[in-house]
Amino acid sequence: MVCPTAEEAGKVLSQLKIIIRAAYSNPPIHGAHIVRTILSDAELEKQWYSECKGMADRIIEMRQLLVDNLAAAGSTKDWSHITSQIGMFAYSGMSKEQVESLRYDHAIYMTGDGRISMAGVTSANVARLAECMVAVTE
């Protein structure tokens, strides 16, 4: 919205917040319908659990591959915290400066606190990731 004054912009914003609240407070129902469809069918449910297990196993494998590749790249640090964590993200323990070096010097992106998206780590890129992590941490 373009308003003639800051006061008018404030009034418009307050009304927009009231209108948009319903969208935030009431998410669409189609996701719930999809889940109900899957969990109501024995075959689909079995497939869903199998696929979830496959994704979780792949992330566990990538965690181990990253730690193995860090050692192979010559790291002397203990990276075992990467394999002891669970979930789609791993906290690397790298500093903001190290993360910025990865970003600007090596085109590797992660959050400023060193959190790595393990879903983005693959067998094709894990060696390069490890080499670059060693370059900025050793």
Summary of the structure (lengths in Angstrom):
residues: 138
radius of gyration: 22.3
end to end distance: 50.6
largest distance: 62.3
contacts: 329
relative contact order: 0.11
helix: 67%
strand: 4%
